[in-house]
Amino acid sequence: MTLSIAHLGPPGTYAEQAAVIYANWLKQNTGIEATLCPYPSIAQSLQAVAQGNTQLTVVPVENSIEGSVTMTMDALWMLDSLRIQLALILPITHTLISCATSLDEIKTVYSHPQALAQCQGWLEQFLPNVQLIPSNSTTEALKLLKEDTTSAAIASMRAAELYNLPTLATGINDRPENCTRFWVISQGETDNSYHKSSASRTHTSLAFSLPANLPGALVKPLQIFAQLDINLSRIESRPTKRSLGEYLFFMDLEADADTPKMQSALAELNSYTEILKIFGSYNILPIEI
């Protein structure tokens, strides 16, 4: 059996690194081989699974410094058939990659907006006058560096090695404990028996909209989980994109949706919400780099 796994490309991105780690875990634990399929954007990698072009995708959902990856959240809300199968947390160490001989020669720095934001303090201290140019991924601009020695990119050390490019600085993220959480996502009806175990899954992710923006409208759904002693590890709002001031609420809960307590909570939650979407219950895969 061979699985196809979509991820944000081109090769060398942190999403690809997470996909490689997941593929290696699959092979070691199940014997299943995986083929990696890079896509130009996070949304396209999710659409690849929704359209049946790949069986899985590995997408970033939250960074410890910059918070949620909104493109993942918005796409997951729109694509009803997708389900989270597993989570993994990847330590992130950013590297400044350039063919320049010194920092003084650099005029432009390229990277994904999340990476630029995660290195904002370092950039302000060491490259205060450079132009920062957002790109679709951390590796998209690497092919430009040999042609323009005044440019640099922020990516991983692994990316520098893959593209055979020199580095000027490493560990430039503003917080050394920087890490990103990724989700492994499939079609809802896909056979994912290789993810299942006898133990209960540790987390459930969901999102909902409210029928009206009234006092106490959000308090009531939250009280359900508090009264049942179910811990929320994350809650975040996103615009519904219908009208200013209307929001969706994304939640991560430390419980398996199949347990009686969670089933009771979800049934009661449904009575307070306009639309409720359960993205899946899953475990977190430990990673050693």
C-alpha angles and dihedrals in degrees: 000000000000125000127203115221123196121208141161108280172223102088115277099046120129088244089058090048089053090048091051091051091049092047090051090050090051092051095046095046103033108014090239116143121218135205117208119223117193120211129190095241142020091245092054092050089054092046089052089064094041090053094045096247091123132017098225141013132201112213135171115246107170139013122203092228106033101029127220126012097233095196090062093047095048094047093048091053092051097045103066099185098062124104133186112240103174143355130217132185117218123195109231123214114176123212130196107230120194144137089224116114094224142009090254091070096056118104102163134033122197130197146120111296091246092055092047090052093047089056098040096117094048092048092050091051101043105020105027096152103044124111112247113214119191117221135186092257140004091256102041094095098043092096089062097056099081090052095048116039091185091066131081138183134211112227140121128299086242089059091052089053094047092052094038093237130149123245130220101190138003133198091035096148111116094236120046091208091061112147139159129217116221130193126215104217133190141169109286096243096044116122103252099166089136088070096050127096138172091256123086117261113252104219141037125193125201143154135207144179125219125235093230140003097245133145109281095012092126097034093065096057091046093050090060092066095040092054091050092046093242111151122227111216094182140010125176138164127227128184114262087221088227101093138352110269096025115116145186117217121218118199137184115201128193096231143078114258090221095063117102091241093054092043089056092047094049093048091053092043090055090062092059099044135077095212124007122191124186109205095189147273120265149154128246116248111222113231129204116192 
